[in-house]
């Protein structure tokens, strides 16, 4: 029966029926006043968000815009004012100018707002905030909304950091269960614990997978399904199984994984497999504390 359902779902998706039904359902939810964040979260968990509605849905779930439509104009005016004040301050201090990449500008704004922009702070250094922002800038056109979404997603990144011990253990456990041969090879070559899981998980694989594929994983992240990062990692290793088994040191392994950055078809297959494996393992049951607070 499960195989039959999977077949039907795949068929409906190919002919476009499923997508139309999902879009109509989401449009009904987005017309509710006030917006029901619980229902919208469930939609993100179950389905891929239609591109046309992604801005509105992500802004709502990430707390950028309020659920009450009467408050949205005022709230956005305040967010615009804060954004402009931060940007003006950075320009006065000559920390950014017209040539500074937008992702770095937003990073400097965040540092300033967090009171972490001390004298001599290098805003060109690698950071999870910057990695997340670069992806968002590829998806959305509004830099102001992007800044506020980046802040919320970075809060999720911080929660991933707090859960890294459990997430790492879960990664090793599931990999051993799903592919013991791959697990044994990586462990015997001292490559398993060398994987930079903290960096990849905290940036939600920004820079590892291509943006068109990555965005489907981030739909789930916006719905609070942080644990899905574990299954993305598992699928990366399984998709590259033959190449990984030929790797005998950390350098060759990282080069192998880095090779998929520009392989769109491979990235799509990884994401499809990750979502399916995550659903099989009831990955949607974990919701971060920031999401719980937002929904309460």
Secondary structure as GFF3:
##gff-version 3
##sequence-region A 1 296
A	DSSP	alpha_helix	2	15	.	.	.	ID=ss1
A	DSSP	alpha_helix	17	30	.	.	.	ID=ss2
A	DSSP	alpha_helix	37	46	.	.	.	ID=ss3
A	DSSP	alpha_helix	51	61	.	.	.	ID=ss4
A	DSSP	alpha_helix	69	92	.	.	.	ID=ss5
A	DSSP	alpha_helix	102	113	.	.	.	ID=ss6
A	DSSP	alpha_helix	128	139	.	.	.	ID=ss7
A	DSSP	alpha_helix	143	162	.	.	.	ID=ss8
A	DSSP	alpha_helix	164	178	.	.	.	ID=ss9
A	DSSP	alpha_helix	180	188	.	.	.	ID=ss10
A	DSSP	alpha_helix	197	202	.	.	.	ID=ss11
A	DSSP	alpha_helix	211	222	.	.	.	ID=ss12
A	DSSP	alpha_helix	228	239	.	.	.	ID=ss13
A	DSSP	alpha_helix	241	245	.	.	.	ID=ss14
A	DSSP	alpha_helix	250	258	.	.	.	ID=ss15
A	DSSP	three_ten_helix	259	262	.	.	.	ID=ss16
A	DSSP	alpha_helix	264	280	.	.	.	ID=ss17
A	DSSP	three_ten_helix	283	285	.	.	.	ID=ss18
A	DSSP	alpha_helix	289	295	.	.	.	ID=ss19
###
